């Protein structure tokens, strides 16, 4: 499809307006040359749409490609990145002065929190963009994986220098699944009843639906191409390959009841959302799993997965509970958190 110069100009203005409205807009408005080329290098030519077919006159094709992703491009390329080790060590200390009431950003990470009102419930969302896969991390309570030790999500987040965190799958309360934390394998079992979430060395999400044969084949195919860094066993899948999933009627964890819920999703390369919905309280009744799947779909998740819910559902910002609720915070076995890769620290 070819577009006239007038149409091209209008499209450029529209894209620029959308960019300025985004919560992740670059503070200075500048698009660095390094970020520009980093975005172009990362672009997949097989995913071309009509924008990529425009005449490449006066560099306009290149400009539109950058504008479409400029909100995140500053963290893709920097001299101040050193990937974190894939182990159970804490993340690096963030820069204290970079925290605001609703987020944090430095050269290697952008975190922005927001609150919405959906399905008669309070929905709390953390949008996260990182520069290296190593910044998506997990942590468990205690010094050894698999113990019955628990701790508060907010406290674990602070202890591990997390900027944002969500409770995990409470892996010690289940008997199956591929349970892996920072490359450390605790359990490798398939399931006929529950879905798996596997996270690879690039920070990409892979959801394998229930069924022992399906999971056996899926895990083998995954391992043939990827390294398993983190694995979870809870679910169900909420969004799979961009499609909002129909929730099985007999899935565990009261799928059709309005409850507090927690979920994590991937919206793009190294770009994620963490969502917690308050429930069972005056003014916020909670959501069904189908409603949670709808929320994750509206947030443009390509993959999204349900985590432990009920009073375990906690979204933390540094070492504080972000989803303000009257119930006392419940201790859990593990968290998923995001850390900075900057070397500057506090």
Secondary structure, 3 states (H helix, E strand, C coil): CCCCHHHHHHHHHHHHHHHHHCCCCCCCCCCCHHHHHHHHHHCCHHHCCHHHHCCCHHHHHHHHHHHCCHHHHCCCCCCCECCCCCCCCCCECCCHHHECCCEEEECCEEEEEEEEEECCEEEEEEEEEECCHHHEEEEECCCCCCCCCCEEHHHHHHHCCCCEEEECCCHHHCCCEEEEECCEEEEEECCCCCCEEEEECCCCEEEECCCHHHHHHHHHHHHHHCCEEEEEECCCEEEECCEECCCCCCCCCCCCCCECEEEEEEEECCEEEEEEECCCECCECCECHHHHHHHHHHCCCCEEEEECCHHHCCEEECCEECCCCCCCCCEECEEEEECECECCCC
